Amino acid sequence: MNMLSLYILIWPMISTGILALLVISLFKDIMHARKHGLAMV
């Protein structure tokens, strides 16, 4: 297996992990803002 095919197989997992991290962080920020009565915008 060459490096290009390895890259093509791995990048969707990396991008999915980064997206999940961003969504989880956003959810935590929203819950913290609601708990303390703050506006997100």
Backbone atoms as SQL, in Angstrom:
CREATE TABLE atoms (id INTEGER PRIMARY KEY, chain TEXT, resi INTEGER, resn TEXT, atom TEXT, x REAL, y REAL, z REAL);
INSERT INTO atoms VALUES
  (1, 'A', 1, 'MET', 'N', 0.868, -1.189, 0.000),
  (2, 'A', 1, 'MET', 'CA', 0.000, 0.000, 0.000),
  (3, 'A', 1, 'MET', 'C', 0.901, 1.235, 0.000),
  (4, 'A', 2, 'ASN', 'N', 0.691, 2.081, -0.974),
  (5, 'A', 2, 'ASN', 'CA', 1.535, 3.279, -1.031),
  (6, 'A', 2, 'ASN', 'C', 0.980, 4.387, -0.145),
  (7, 'A', 3, 'MET', 'N', 1.741, 5.455, -0.015),
  (8, 'A', 3, 'MET', 'CA', 1.377, 6.527, 0.914),
  (9, 'A', 3, 'MET', 'C', 0.112, 7.266, 0.482),
  (10, 'A', 4, 'LEU', 'N', -0.127, 7.394, -0.822),
  (11, 'A', 4, 'LEU', 'CA', -1.310, 8.108, -1.289),
  (12, 'A', 4, 'LEU', 'C', -2.583, 7.364, -0.893),
  (13, 'A', 5, 'SER', 'N', -2.612, 6.065, -1.073),
  (14, 'A', 5, 'SER', 'CA', -3.814, 5.313, -0.692),
  (15, 'A', 5, 'SER', 'C', -3.996, 5.303, 0.817),
  (16, 'A', 6, 'LEU', 'N', -2.902, 5.278, 1.568),
  (17, 'A', 6, 'LEU', 'CA', -2.991, 5.361, 3.022),
  (18, 'A', 6, 'LEU', 'C', -3.563, 6.708, 3.435),
  (19, 'A', 7, 'TYR', 'N', -3.117, 7.777, 2.803),
  (20, 'A', 7, 'TYR', 'CA', -3.627, 9.124, 3.093),
  (21, 'A', 7, 'TYR', 'C', -5.117, 9.217, 2.777),
  (22, 'A', 8, 'ILE', 'N', -5.520, 8.663, 1.639),
  (23, 'A', 8, 'ILE', 'CA', -6.930, 8.721, 1.232),
  (24, 'A', 8, 'ILE', 'C', -7.800, 7.943, 2.221),
  (25, 'A', 9, 'LEU', 'N', -7.293, 6.883, 2.812),
  (26, 'A', 9, 'LEU', 'CA', -8.065, 6.105, 3.778),
  (27, 'A', 9, 'LEU', 'C', -8.099, 6.757, 5.157),
  (28, 'A', 10, 'ILE', 'N', -7.058, 7.514, 5.526),
  (29, 'A', 10, 'ILE', 'CA', -6.961, 8.043, 6.892),
  (30, 'A', 10, 'ILE', 'C', -7.602, 9.419, 7.037),
  (31, 'A', 11, 'TRP', 'N', -7.560, 10.287, 6.015),
  (32, 'A', 11, 'TRP', 'CA', -8.023, 11.656, 6.220),
  (33, 'A', 11, 'TRP', 'C', -9.486, 11.769, 6.596),
  (34, 'A', 12, 'PRO', 'N', -10.405, 10.904, 6.150),
  (35, 'A', 12, 'PRO', 'CA', -11.789, 11.031, 6.637),
  (36, 'A', 12, 'PRO', 'C', -11.907, 10.794, 8.143),
  (37, 'A', 13, 'MET', 'N', -11.104, 9.885, 8.690),
  (38, 'A', 13, 'MET', 'CA', -11.147, 9.641, 10.136),
  (39, 'A', 13, 'MET', 'C', -10.604, 10.846, 10.901),
  (40, 'A', 14, 'ILE', 'N', -9.547, 11.458, 10.390),
  (41, 'A', 14, 'ILE', 'CA', -8.975, 12.636, 11.048),
  (42, 'A', 14, 'ILE', 'C', -9.969, 13.793, 11.015),
  (43, 'A', 15, 'SER', 'N', -10.562, 14.047, 9.862),
  (44, 'A', 15, 'SER', 'CA', -11.504, 15.163, 9.753),
  (45, 'A', 15, 'SER', 'C', -12.767, 14.906, 10.575),
  (46, 'A', 16, 'THR', 'N', -13.219, 13.660, 10.660),
  (47, 'A', 16, 'THR', 'CA', -14.374, 13.334, 11.497),
  (48, 'A', 16, 'THR', 'C', -14.059, 13.568, 12.970),
  (49, 'A', 17, 'GLY', 'N', -12.869, 13.211, 13.393),
  (50, 'A', 17, 'GLY', 'CA', -12.455, 13.443, 14.773),
  (51, 'A', 17, 'GLY', 'C', -12.399, 14.922, 15.115),
  (52, 'A', 18, 'ILE', 'N', -11.868, 15.737, 14.203),
  (53, 'A', 18, 'ILE', 'CA', -11.793, 17.177, 14.436),
  (54, 'A', 18, 'ILE', 'C', -13.191, 17.778, 14.487),
  (55, 'A', 19, 'LEU', 'N', -14.064, 17.350, 13.588),
  (56, 'A', 19, 'LEU', 'CA', -15.439, 17.842, 13.592),
  (57, 'A', 19, 'LEU', 'C', -16.147, 17.473, 14.895),
  (58, 'A', 20, 'ALA', 'N', -15.967, 16.257, 15.356),
  (59, 'A', 20, 'ALA', 'CA', -16.581, 15.828, 16.619),
  (60, 'A', 20, 'ALA', 'C', -16.062, 16.663, 17.782),
  (61, 'A', 21, 'LEU', 'N', -14.768, 16.948, 17.800),
  (62, 'A', 21, 'LEU', 'CA', -14.191, 17.774, 18.857),
  (63, 'A', 21, 'LEU', 'C', -14.803, 19.170, 18.863),
  (64, 'A', 22, 'LEU', 'N', -14.986, 19.755, 17.687),
  (65, 'A', 22, 'LEU', 'CA', -15.582, 21.085, 17.589),
  (66, 'A', 22, 'LEU', 'C', -17.038, 21.087, 18.046),
  (67, 'A', 23, 'VAL', 'N', -17.799, 20.073, 17.659),
  (68, 'A', 23, 'VAL', 'CA', -19.211, 20.000, 18.040),
  (69, 'A', 23, 'VAL', 'C', -19.349, 19.801, 19.545),
  (70, 'A', 24, 'ILE', 'N', -18.521, 18.949, 20.122),
  (71, 'A', 24, 'ILE', 'CA', -18.569, 18.719, 21.572),
  (72, 'A', 24, 'ILE', 'C', -18.209, 19.998, 22.323),
  (73, 'A', 25, 'SER', 'N', -17.188, 20.704, 21.858),
  (74, 'A', 25, 'SER', 'CA', -16.790, 21.962, 22.510),
  (75, 'A', 25, 'SER', 'C', -17.892, 23.007, 22.414),
  (76, 'A', 26, 'LEU', 'N', -18.528, 23.093, 21.257),
  (77, 'A', 26, 'LEU', 'CA', -19.628, 24.042, 21.089),
  (78, 'A', 26, 'LEU', 'C', -20.779, 23.698, 22.029),
  (79, 'A', 27, 'PHE', 'N', -21.119, 22.419, 22.146),
  (80, 'A', 27, 'PHE', 'CA', -22.193, 21.986, 23.032),
  (81, 'A', 27, 'PHE', 'C', -21.873, 22.339, 24.491),
  (82, 'A', 28, 'LYS', 'N', -20.629, 22.120, 24.901),
  (83, 'A', 28, 'LYS', 'CA', -20.227, 22.465, 26.269),
  (84, 'A', 28, 'LYS', 'C', -20.334, 23.967, 26.503),
  (85, 'A', 29, 'ASP', 'N', -19.911, 24.768, 25.516),
  (86, 'A', 29, 'ASP', 'CA', -19.995, 26.227, 25.652),
  (87, 'A', 29, 'ASP', 'C', -21.443, 26.691, 25.750),
  (88, 'A', 30, 'ILE', 'N', -22.322, 26.098, 24.958),
  (89, 'A', 30, 'ILE', 'CA', -23.740, 26.473, 24.997),
  (90, 'A', 30, 'ILE', 'C', -24.338, 26.117, 26.357),
  (91, 'A', 31, 'MET', 'N', -24.040, 24.939, 26.873),
  (92, 'A', 31, 'MET', 'CA', -24.571, 24.531, 28.175),
  (93, 'A', 31, 'MET', 'C', -24.038, 25.428, 29.291),
  (94, 'A', 32, 'HIS', 'N', -22.775, 25.815, 29.210),
  (95, 'A', 32, 'HIS', 'CA', -22.180, 26.704, 30.218),
  (96, 'A', 32, 'HIS', 'C', -22.847, 28.076, 30.163),
  (97, 'A', 33, 'ALA', 'N', -23.094, 28.573, 28.957),
  (98, 'A', 33, 'ALA', 'CA', -23.731, 29.888, 28.813),
  (99, 'A', 33, 'ALA', 'C', -25.161, 29.865, 29.350),
  (100, 'A', 34, 'ARG', 'N', -25.900, 28.793, 29.068),
  (101, 'A', 34, 'ARG', 'CA', -27.270, 28.703, 29.568),
  (102, 'A', 34, 'ARG', 'C', -27.291, 28.603, 31.086),
  (103, 'A', 35, 'LYS', 'N', -26.353, 27.871, 31.655),
  (104, 'A', 35, 'LYS', 'CA', -26.286, 27.692, 33.096),
  (105, 'A', 35, 'LYS', 'C', -26.015, 29.026, 33.807),
  (106, 'A', 36, 'HIS', 'N', -25.223, 29.871, 33.193),
  (107, 'A', 36, 'HIS', 'CA', -24.835, 31.133, 33.818),
  (108, 'A', 36, 'HIS', 'C', -25.626, 32.333, 33.263),
  (109, 'A', 37, 'GLY', 'N', -26.603, 32.073, 32.383),
  (110, 'A', 37, 'GLY', 'CA', -27.449, 33.134, 31.852),
  (111, 'A', 37, 'GLY', 'C', -26.735, 34.090, 30.910),
  (112, 'A', 38, 'LEU', 'N', -25.752, 33.597, 30.190),
  (113, 'A', 38, 'LEU', 'CA', -24.988, 34.437, 29.261),
  (114, 'A', 38, 'LEU', 'C', -25.452, 34.220, 27.828),
  (115, 'A', 39, 'ALA', 'N', -25.198, 35.195, 26.980),
  (116, 'A', 39, 'ALA', 'CA', -25.530, 35.076, 25.564),
  (117, 'A', 39, 'ALA', 'C', -24.319, 34.538, 24.801),
  (118, 'A', 40, 'MET', 'N', -24.554, 33.695, 23.820),
  (119, 'A', 40, 'MET', 'CA', -23.459, 33.152, 23.022),
  (120, 'A', 40, 'MET', 'C', -22.985, 34.140, 21.953),
  (121, 'A', 41, 'VAL', 'N', -23.875, 35.026, 21.524),
  (122, 'A', 41, 'VAL', 'CA', -23.507, 35.952, 20.441),
  (123, 'A', 41, 'VAL', 'C', -23.258, 37.329, 21.038);
